[in-house]
Amino acid sequence: MNATRIDRGSTDTTAVYSDGGDLVFERTFDAPREQVWKALTDPEIVPRWWGPHGTTTTVAEMDVRPGGKWRYISRAADRDDVVFYGEYLEIDPPSGYKWTFMFDVEGVGPMGGPETFTLEDVSGKTKVTSIGHMGSPEAIDGALATGMVGGAIETWDRLAAVLAKG
């Protein structure tokens, strides 16, 4: 294990840690890799699981190809809308993709950076690893202050529920 690895709020389902300037989420979903890939890249499915409980998401743009743009709008009754956006950098179905993952924080400005998703077949299940290349431990601390870990874990809980329904 790397000496710079710091647990950032892991749960019994999801490992969350930072390693230098990277923020890593790992979870194994009880679904085949092709099904997980489709859930991550189909604009008709993404709104069914994106965002923490109590939010609704609109896929405003989703062009899954290198150079293609994506933009999701997350709404909740207790806050202003949050817009997540970026560009697909690499696509390798169903093994993974790399995109820029950005969001704006009021009073701070845009946060985020490149993020790499890998989907690994593990005996018919799929291990998903998301590595957010945030650049520095300070950038990670800033992102974590937004409640990112809890929101991401709830989002992946919702994804697991969608996958369980087929």
Phi and psi in degrees as GROMACS dihedral restraints (atoms count N, CA, C in turn):
[ dihedral_restraints ]
;  ai    aj    ak    al  type     phi  dphi    fc
    3     4     5     6     1   -68.8    20    10
    4     5     6     7     1   138.2    20    10
    6     7     8     9     1   -65.8    20    10
    7     8     9    10     1   -19.1    20    10
    9    10    11    12     1   -91.8    20    10
   10    11    12    13     1     1.6    20    10
   12    13    14    15     1   -71.0    20    10
   13    14    15    16     1   127.0    20    10
   15    16    17    18     1  -128.7    20    10
   16    17    18    19     1   125.7    20    10
   18    19    20    21     1   -64.2    20    10
   19    20    21    22     1   136.0    20    10
   21    22    23    24     1  -122.3    20    10
   22    23    24    25     1    26.1    20    10
   24    25    26    27     1   116.7    20    10
   25    26    27    28     1    35.2    20    10
   27    28    29    30     1   -58.9    20    10
   28    29    30    31     1   150.8    20    10
   30    31    32    33     1  -122.6    20    10
   31    32    33    34     1  -176.1    20    10
   33    34    35    36     1   -69.6    20    10
   34    35    36    37     1   -16.4    20    10
   36    37    38    39     1  -105.5    20    10
   37    38    39    40     1   -26.5    20    10
   39    40    41    42     1  -134.1    20    10
   40    41    42    43     1   125.1    20    10
   42    43    44    45     1   -87.0    20    10
   43    44    45    46     1   131.4    20    10
   45    46    47    48     1  -132.2    20    10
   46    47    48    49     1   121.8    20    10
   48    49    50    51     1  -152.6    20    10
   49    50    51    52     1   159.7    20    10
   51    52    53    54     1  -110.0    20    10
   52    53    54    55     1   151.4    20    10
   54    55    56    57     1  -141.4    20    10
   55    56    57    58     1    99.8    20    10
   57    58    59    60     1    64.3    20    10
   58    59    60    61     1  -122.2    20    10
   60    61    62    63     1   -95.1    20    10
   61    62    63    64     1    12.2    20    10
   63    64    65    66     1  -108.6    20    10
   64    65    66    67     1   139.7    20    10
   66    67    68    69     1  -110.9    20    10
   67    68    69    70     1   123.0    20    10
   69    70    71    72     1  -116.7    20    10
   70    71    72    73     1   134.7    20    10
   72    73    74    75     1  -121.3    20    10
   73    74    75    76     1   132.8    20    10
   75    76    77    78     1  -132.8    20    10
   76    77    78    79     1   135.3    20    10
   78    79    80    81     1  -155.4    20    10
   79    80    81    82     1   143.2    20    10
   81    82    83    84     1  -103.5    20    10
   82    83    84    85     1   122.4    20    10
   84    85    86    87     1   -98.7    20    10
   85    86    87    88     1   141.5    20    10
   87    88    89    90     1   -84.1    20    10
   88    89    90    91     1    67.2    20    10
   90    91    92    93     1  -160.3    20    10
   91    92    93    94     1   150.6    20    10
   93    94    95    96     1   -65.6    20    10
   94    95    96    97     1   153.3    20    10
   96    97    98    99     1   -55.8    20    10
   97    98    99   100     1   -40.7    20    10
   99   100   101   102     1   -63.4    20    10
  100   101   102   103     1   -35.9    20    10
  102   103   104   105     1   -69.3    20    10
  103   104   105   106     1   -40.5    20    10
  105   106   107   108     1   -65.7    20    10
  106   107   108   109     1   -43.4    20    10
  108   109   110   111     1   -56.2    20    10
  109   110   111   112     1   -47.6    20    10
  111   112   113   114     1   -61.1    20    10
  112   113   114   115     1   -42.8    20    10
  114   115   116   117     1   -63.3    20    10
  115   116   117   118     1   -32.8    20    10
  117   118   119   120     1   -79.7    20    10
  118   119   120   121     1   -23.3    20    10
  120   121   122   123     1  -121.8    20    10
  121   122   123   124     1     3.2    20    10
  123   124   125   126     1  -101.7    20    10
  124   125   126   127     1   116.0    20    10
  126   127   128   129     1   -63.6    20    10
  127   128   129   130     1   -14.8    20    10
  129   130   131   132     1   -81.8    20    10
  130   131   132   133     1   -25.1    20    10
  132   133   134   135     1   -94.7    20    10
  133   134   135   136     1   -36.4    20    10
  135   136   137   138     1   -50.3    20    10
  136   137   138   139     1   -44.3    20    10
  138   139   140   141     1   -63.5    20    10
  139   140   141   142     1   -17.1    20    10
  141   142   143   144     1   -75.7    20    10
  142   143   144   145     1   -17.5    20    10
  144   145   146   147     1  -134.4    20    10
  145   146   147   148     1   -14.6    20    10
  147   148   149   150     1   -72.6    20    10
  148   149   150   151     1   128.3    20    10
  150   151   152   153     1   100.3    20    10
  151   152   153   154     1   160.0    20    10
  153   154   155   156     1   -67.2    20    10
  154   155   156   157     1   166.8    20    10
  156   157   158   159     1   -53.9    20    10
  157   158   159   160     1   140.4    20    10
  159   160   161   162     1    89.6    20    10
  160   161   162   163     1    -1.9    20    10
  162   163   164   165     1  -106.6    20    10
  163   164   165   166     1   156.3    20    10
  165   166   167   168     1  -121.6    20    10
  166   167   168   169     1   146.2    20    10
  168   169   170   171     1  -125.7    20    10
  169   170   171   172     1   135.8    20    10
  171   172   173   174     1  -110.2    20    10
  172   173   174   175     1   129.1    20    10
  174   175   176   177     1   -87.9    20    10
  175   176   177   178     1   104.3    20    10
  177   178   179   180     1   -82.1    20    10
  178   179   180   181     1   -29.7    20    10
  180   181   182   183     1  -157.2    20    10
  181   182   183   184     1   138.5    20    10
  183   184   185   186     1  -161.7    20    10
  184   185   186   187     1    94.5    20    10
  186   187   188   189     1  -113.8    20    10
  187   188   189   190     1    90.4    20    10
  189   190   191   192     1   -79.3    20    10
  190   191   192   193     1    82.3    20    10
  192   193   194   195     1  -161.6    20    10
  193   194   195   196     1   155.6    20    10
  195   196   197   198     1   -55.0    20    10
  196   197   198   199     1   128.1    20    10
  198   199   200   201     1    90.5    20    10
  199   200   201   202     1   -11.4    20    10
  201   202   203   204     1   -74.5    20    10
  202   203   204   205     1   145.0    20    10
  204   205   206   207     1   -94.5    20    10
  205   206   207   208     1   155.2    20    10
  207   208   209   210     1  -137.7    20    10
  208   209   210   211     1   150.8    20    10
  210   211   212   213     1  -157.0    20    10
  211   212   213   214     1   120.6    20    10
  213   214   215   216     1  -118.5    20    10
  214   215   216   217     1   141.9    20    10
  216   217   218   219     1  -114.7    20    10
  217   218   219   220     1   119.6    20    10
  219   220   221   222     1  -102.8    20    10
  220   221   222   223     1   126.3    20    10
  222   223   224   225     1  -119.0    20    10
  223   224   225   226     1   144.0    20    10
  225   226   227   228     1  -150.0    20    10
  226   227   228   229     1   150.4    20    10
  228   229   230   231     1   -64.9    20    10
  229   230   231   232     1   -26.9    20    10
  231   232   233   234     1   -98.0    20    10
  232   233   234   235     1    11.9    20    10
  234   235   236   237     1  -159.7    20    10
  235   236   237   238     1   168.3    20    10
  237   238   239   240     1   -69.3    20    10
  238   239   240   241     1   159.7    20    10
  240   241   242   243     1   -60.0    20    10
  241   242   243   244     1   146.1    20    10
  243   244   245   246     1  -117.9    20    10
  244   245   246   247     1   128.3    20    10
  246   247   248   249     1  -103.9    20    10
  247   248   249   250     1   125.6    20    10
  249   250   251   252     1  -108.6    20    10
  250   251   252   253     1   139.4    20    10
  252   253   254   255     1  -157.6    20    10
  253   254   255   256     1   166.7    20    10
  255   256   257   258     1   166.9    20    10
  256   257   258   259     1  -158.1    20    10
  258   259   260   261     1  -139.3    20    10
  259   260   261   262     1   139.1    20    10
  261   262   263   264     1   -74.3    20    10
  262   263   264   265     1   128.8    20    10
  264   265   266   267     1  -101.1    20    10
  265   266   267   268     1   -41.0    20    10
  267   268   269   270     1  -143.1    20    10
  268   269   270   271     1   142.7    20    10
  270   271   272   273     1  -131.8    20    10
  271   272   273   274     1   128.1    20    10
  273   274   275   276     1  -141.2    20    10
  274   275   276   277     1    75.1    20    10
  276   277   278   279     1   -67.3    20    10
  277   278   279   280     1   141.3    20    10
  279   280   281   282     1   -96.4    20    10
  280   281   282   283     1    24.5    20    10
  282   283   284   285     1   -80.2    20    10
  283   284   285   286     1   -25.1    20    10
  285   286   287   288     1   154.6    20    10
  286   287   288   289     1  -175.0    20    10
  288   289   290   291     1  -158.4    20    10
  289   290   291   292     1   165.2    20    10
  291   292   293   294     1  -128.4    20    10
  292   293   294   295     1   133.6    20    10
  294   295   296   297     1  -141.7    20    10
  295   296   297   298     1   167.1    20    10
  297   298   299   300     1   -90.0    20    10
  298   299   300   301     1   135.0    20    10
  300   301   302   303     1  -119.1    20    10
  301   302   303   304     1   109.1    20    10
  303   304   305   306     1  -126.0    20    10
  304   305   306   307     1   150.9    20    10
  306   307   308   309     1  -153.0    20    10
  307   308   309   310     1   153.8    20    10
  309   310   311   312     1   -98.9    20    10
  310   311   312   313     1   136.4    20    10
  312   313   314   315     1  -113.9    20    10
  313   314   315   316     1   123.0    20    10
  315   316   317   318     1   -56.7    20    10
  316   317   318   319     1   130.8    20    10
  318   319   320   321     1    83.1    20    10
  319   320   321   322     1   -10.9    20    10
  321   322   323   324     1  -116.5    20    10
  322   323   324   325     1   -42.0    20    10
  324   325   326   327     1   104.6    20    10
  325   326   327   328     1  -161.5    20    10
  327   328   329   330     1   -68.7    20    10
  328   329   330   331     1   141.4    20    10
  330   331   332   333     1  -129.6    20    10
  331   332   333   334     1   157.0    20    10
  333   334   335   336     1   125.0    20    10
  334   335   336   337     1  -156.7    20    10
  336   337   338   339     1   160.5    20    10
  337   338   339   340     1  -165.2    20    10
  339   340   341   342     1   -65.4    20    10
  340   341   342   343     1   143.8    20    10
  342   343   344   345     1  -137.4    20    10
  343   344   345   346     1   134.0    20    10
  345   346   347   348     1  -112.1    20    10
  346   347   348   349     1   127.8    20    10
  348   349   350   351     1  -109.4    20    10
  349   350   351   352     1   129.1    20    10
  351   352   353   354     1  -119.8    20    10
  352   353   354   355     1   139.8    20    10
  354   355   356   357     1  -118.1    20    10
  355   356   357   358     1   114.7    20    10
  357   358   359   360     1  -114.6    20    10
  358   359   360   361     1   128.2    20    10
  360   361   362   363     1   -73.5    20    10
  361   362   363   364     1   122.1    20    10
  363   364   365   366     1  -127.2    20    10
  364   365   366   367     1    89.5    20    10
  366   367   368   369     1    52.8    20    10
  367   368   369   370     1    47.4    20    10
  369   370   371   372     1    87.9    20    10
  370   371   372   373     1   -11.2    20    10
  372   373   374   375     1  -100.7    20    10
  373   374   375   376     1   174.4    20    10
  375   376   377   378     1  -129.3    20    10
  376   377   378   379     1   119.1    20    10
  378   379   380   381     1   -88.2    20    10
  379   380   381   382     1   119.6    20    10
  381   382   383   384     1  -104.6    20    10
  382   383   384   385     1   128.5    20    10
  384   385   386   387     1  -120.9    20    10
  385   386   387   388     1   124.0    20    10
  387   388   389   390     1  -112.6    20    10
  388   389   390   391     1   123.2    20    10
  390   391   392   393     1  -118.0    20    10
  391   392   393   394     1   108.3    20    10
  393   394   395   396     1   -87.4    20    10
  394   395   396   397     1   114.7    20    10
  396   397   398   399     1   -85.8    20    10
  397   398   399   400     1    86.4    20    10
  399   400   401   402     1   -89.1    20    10
  400   401   402   403     1   -15.5    20    10
  402   403   404   405     1   100.3    20    10
  403   404   405   406     1   -34.0    20    10
  405   406   407   408     1  -158.7    20    10
  406   407   408   409     1   156.2    20    10
  408   409   410   411     1   -59.2    20    10
  409   410   411   412     1   -32.7    20    10
  411   412   413   414     1   -66.3    20    10
  412   413   414   415     1   -40.1    20    10
  414   415   416   417     1   -64.6    20    10
  415   416   417   418     1   -38.7    20    10
  417   418   419   420     1   -63.6    20    10
  418   419   420   421     1   -45.2    20    10
  420   421   422   423     1   -58.2    20    10
  421   422   423   424     1   -40.7    20    10
  423   424   425   426     1   -63.3    20    10
  424   425   426   427     1   -42.6    20    10
  426   427   428   429     1   -67.2    20    10
  427   428   429   430     1   -41.1    20    10
  429   430   431   432     1   -64.0    20    10
  430   431   432   433     1   -30.4    20    10
  432   433   434   435     1   -65.5    20    10
  433   434   435   436     1   -16.6    20    10
  435   436   437   438     1   -83.5    20    10
  436   437   438   439     1    -3.2    20    10
  438   439   440   441     1    87.5    20    10
  439   440   441   442     1    18.4    20    10
  441   442   443   444     1   -55.9    20    10
  442   443   444   445     1   -42.2    20    10
  444   445   446   447     1   -64.1    20    10
  445   446   447   448     1   -51.5    20    10
  447   448   449   450     1   -58.9    20    10
  448   449   450   451     1   -42.8    20    10
  450   451   452   453     1   -64.3    20    10
  451   452   453   454     1   -40.1    20    10
  453   454   455   456     1   -67.9    20    10
  454   455   456   457     1   -41.4    20    10
  456   457   458   459     1   -65.1    20    10
  457   458   459   460     1   -42.7    20    10
  459   460   461   462     1   -62.8    20    10
  460   461   462   463     1   -38.5    20    10
  462   463   464   465     1   -60.9    20    10
  463   464   465   466     1   -45.8    20    10
  465   466   467   468     1   -69.2    20    10
  466   467   468   469     1   -30.5    20    10
  468   469   470   471     1   -62.1    20    10
  469   470   471   472     1   -42.7    20    10
  471   472   473   474     1   -65.8    20    10
  472   473   474   475     1   -39.2    20    10
  474   475   476   477     1   -61.6    20    10
  475   476   477   478     1   -43.6    20    10
  477   478   479   480     1   -59.1    20    10
  478   479   480   481     1   -40.5    20    10
  480   481   482   483     1   -66.1    20    10
  481   482   483   484     1   -41.3    20    10
  483   484   485   486     1   -63.7    20    10
  484   485   486   487     1   -43.9    20    10
  486   487   488   489     1   -63.4    20    10
  487   488   489   490     1   -37.5    20    10
  489   490   491   492     1   -64.2    20    10
  490   491   492   493     1   -28.8    20    10
  492   493   494   495     1   -80.3    20    10
  493   494   495   496     1   -11.1    20    10
